[in-house]
Amino acid sequence: MDSMFLKGLTGEVVTPKDPIYEEARQGWNRAVNKFPLLIVYCEKKQDVVNAIRWARKHRVDIRIRSGGHHYEGYSTGDCVLVIDISRLNGLKLDRKRNILKMKAGEENTEVYDFIGSNGYVFPGGTCPTVGVSGFTLGGGWGLSSRLYGLGCDSLIELELVNYEGRLIKANKSCNADLFWACRGAGGGNFGVVVSMTFQLPKPTNSSVTLVRFFYVGTTKEKQAQVMNIWQNWLPKLDKRMTLVASIL
Ligand SMILES: Cc1cc2nc3c(=O)[nH]c(=O)nc-3n(C[C@H](O)[C@H](O)[C@H](O)COP(=O)(O)OP(=O)(O)OC[C@H]3O[C@@H](n4cnc5c(N)ncnc54)[C@H](O)[C@@H]3O)c2cc1C
């Protein structure tokens, strides 16, 4: 690929000729088999700004990728520029106000490790490698959601690079409509989110207990009975408890 064509892109640029392209083009769902024109790994906000400007100049469609766990592979595509923000990392905790500010490339596990070691909980998801920004933009349900709400309920501010390549802020008083839309309307719609700020629940020393039951070789009638009891029991259950069931 002509290096003049790539001029303006910053961060690590991966082209189809690069040995890492084959791995870099894949997301969590390996059934999604797409061939982007380029993948740019952004390490700074400015890399994202440059990627948007480059895509506009060259009229290339973009996809935004963080943890790469979109079930249907919406963070990649054929002949697109994938703006990968997974290397946009950094976590900052304000203990006085119980506020976490993170760069948008963090995964669940990194956030759990960081704030967990400081006595905090984060209402994130169950899969360690899901990207927190993709999770939150889609609402975000986790095992503590009955107690703390969805992931997006804790979001108080975000920064994003918009379609013009401008860095803007959204919170309940600045770009309030955009902020509203970014709390559950799904990722990849309104710009590239580069940072998120969360109001955390107060620190706690309590531990988590996981109890698992397996009913092997049961009948359909028994399964229906369990579901029935469960559905009646759940609404009044202590909010600290969460139940998950799978029927195979
Ligand atoms: C194994 C597995 C377990 C899961 N567990 C849970 C769970 O417990 N709870 C739950 O609620 N969900 C869960 N999910 C769903 C998951 O939260 C969503 O698929 C989420 O969108 C993945 O985010 P990602 O950043 O990893 O994925 P990506 O594929 O990178 O992104 C997902 C979408 O968000 C967009 N996007 C990502 N980052 C940004 C950004 N910074 N700015 C703008 N747009 C962005 C992408 O363009 C894409 O449309 C799970 C998914 C998998 C595959």
Ligand as a Chemical Component Dictionary entry (heavy atoms), coordinates in Angstrom:
data_LIG
# 
_chem_comp.id                   LIG 
_chem_comp.type                 NON-POLYMER 
_chem_comp.pdbx_formal_charge   0 
_chem_comp.three_letter_code    LIG 
# 
loop_
_chem_comp_atom.comp_id 
_chem_comp_atom.atom_id 
_chem_comp_atom.alt_atom_id 
_chem_comp_atom.type_symbol 
_chem_comp_atom.charge 
_chem_comp_atom.model_Cartn_x 
_chem_comp_atom.model_Cartn_y 
_chem_comp_atom.model_Cartn_z 
_chem_comp_atom.pdbx_ordinal 
LIG C1  C1  C 0 -18.505 -13.819 25.874 1  
LIG C2  C2  C 0 -19.383 -12.602 26.029 2  
LIG C3  C3  C 0 -19.890 -12.289 27.283 3  
LIG C4  C4  C 0 -20.702 -11.162 27.458 4  
LIG N1  N1  N 0 -21.189 -10.870 28.706 5  
LIG C5  C5  C 0 -21.974 -9.781  28.868 6  
LIG C6  C6  C 0 -22.504 -9.439  30.162 7  
LIG O1  O1  O 0 -22.256 -10.104 31.164 8  
LIG N2  N2  N 0 -23.290 -8.343  30.251 9  
LIG C7  C7  C 0 -23.589 -7.564  29.163 10 
LIG O2  O2  O 0 -24.306 -6.570  29.311 11 
LIG N3  N3  N 0 -23.098 -7.856  27.936 12 
LIG C8  C8  C 0 -22.311 -8.938  27.767 13 
LIG N4  N4  N 0 -21.828 -9.233  26.520 14 
LIG C9  C9  C 0 -22.178 -8.351  25.403 15 
LIG C10 C10 C 0 -21.146 -7.224  25.302 16 
LIG O3  O3  O 0 -21.284 -6.343  26.407 17 
LIG C11 C11 C 0 -21.386 -6.433  24.004 18 
LIG O4  O4  O 0 -21.220 -7.283  22.901 19 
LIG C12 C12 C 0 -20.452 -5.245  23.915 20 
LIG O5  O5  O 0 -20.911 -4.387  22.894 21 
LIG C13 C13 C 0 -19.029 -5.671  23.637 22 
LIG O6  O6  O 0 -18.172 -4.579  23.749 23 
LIG P1  P1  P 0 -16.669 -4.699  23.202 24 
LIG O7  O7  O 0 -16.044 -3.360  23.360 25 
LIG O8  O8  O 0 -16.001 -5.880  23.792 26 
LIG O9  O9  O 0 -16.918 -5.071  21.677 27 
LIG P2  P2  P 0 -16.637 -4.346  20.301 28 
LIG O10 O10 O 0 -16.967 -5.391  19.289 29 
LIG O11 O11 O 0 -15.292 -3.743  20.261 30 
LIG O12 O12 O 0 -17.702 -3.185  20.277 31 
LIG C14 C14 C 0 -19.088 -3.442  20.402 32 
LIG C15 C15 C 0 -19.885 -2.308  19.756 33 
LIG O13 O13 O 0 -19.611 -1.093  20.435 34 
LIG C16 C16 C 0 -18.933 -0.177  19.559 35 
LIG N5  N5  N 0 -17.865 0.430   20.355 36 
LIG C17 C17 C 0 -16.930 -0.213  21.116 37 
LIG N6  N6  N 0 -16.145 0.668   21.732 38 
LIG C18 C18 C 0 -16.587 1.892   21.363 39 
LIG C19 C19 C 0 -16.161 3.208   21.661 40 
LIG N7  N7  N 0 -15.132 3.430   22.474 41 
LIG N8  N8  N 0 -16.826 4.244   21.109 42 
LIG C20 C20 C 0 -17.890 4.029   20.292 43 
LIG N9  N9  N 0 -18.333 2.804   19.958 44 
LIG C21 C21 C 0 -17.687 1.747   20.491 45 
LIG C22 C22 C 0 -18.444 -0.992  18.378 46 
LIG O14 O14 O 0 -18.364 -0.235  17.197 47 
LIG C23 C23 C 0 -19.511 -2.072  18.293 48 
LIG O15 O15 O 0 -20.652 -1.595  17.612 49 
LIG C24 C24 C 0 -21.017 -10.343 26.331 50 
LIG C25 C25 C 0 -20.503 -10.658 25.070 51 
LIG C26 C26 C 0 -19.697 -11.780 24.919 52 
LIG C27 C27 C 0 -19.168 -12.095 23.555 53 
# 
loop_
_chem_comp_bond.comp_id 
_chem_comp_bond.atom_id_1 
_chem_comp_bond.atom_id_2 
_chem_comp_bond.value_order 
_chem_comp_bond.pdbx_ordinal 
LIG C1  C2  SING 1  
LIG C2  C3  SING 2  
LIG C2  C26 DOUB 3  
LIG C3  C4  DOUB 4  
LIG C4  N1  SING 5  
LIG C4  C24 SING 6  
LIG N1  C5  DOUB 7  
LIG C5  C6  SING 8  
LIG C5  C8  SING 9  
LIG C6  O1  DOUB 10 
LIG C6  N2  SING 11 
LIG N2  C7  SING 12 
LIG C7  O2  DOUB 13 
LIG C7  N3  SING 14 
LIG N3  C8  DOUB 15 
LIG C8  N4  SING 16 
LIG N4  C9  SING 17 
LIG N4  C24 SING 18 
LIG C9  C10 SING 19 
LIG C10 O3  SING 20 
LIG C10 C11 SING 21 
LIG C11 O4  SING 22 
LIG C11 C12 SING 23 
LIG C12 O5  SING 24 
LIG C12 C13 SING 25 
LIG C13 O6  SING 26 
LIG O6  P1  SING 27 
LIG P1  O7  DOUB 28 
LIG P1  O8  SING 29 
LIG P1  O9  SING 30 
LIG O9  P2  SING 31 
LIG P2  O10 DOUB 32 
LIG P2  O11 SING 33 
LIG P2  O12 SING 34 
LIG O12 C14 SING 35 
LIG C14 C15 SING 36 
LIG C15 O13 SING 37 
LIG C15 C23 SING 38 
LIG O13 C16 SING 39 
LIG C16 N5  SING 40 
LIG C16 C22 SING 41 
LIG N5  C17 SING 42 
LIG N5  C21 SING 43 
LIG C17 N6  DOUB 44 
LIG N6  C18 SING 45 
LIG C18 C19 SING 46 
LIG C18 C21 DOUB 47 
LIG C19 N7  SING 48 
LIG C19 N8  DOUB 49 
LIG N8  C20 SING 50 
LIG C20 N9  DOUB 51 
LIG N9  C21 SING 52 
LIG C22 O14 SING 53 
LIG C22 C23 SING 54 
LIG C23 O15 SING 55 
LIG C24 C25 DOUB 56 
LIG C25 C26 SING 57 
LIG C26 C27 SING 58 
# 
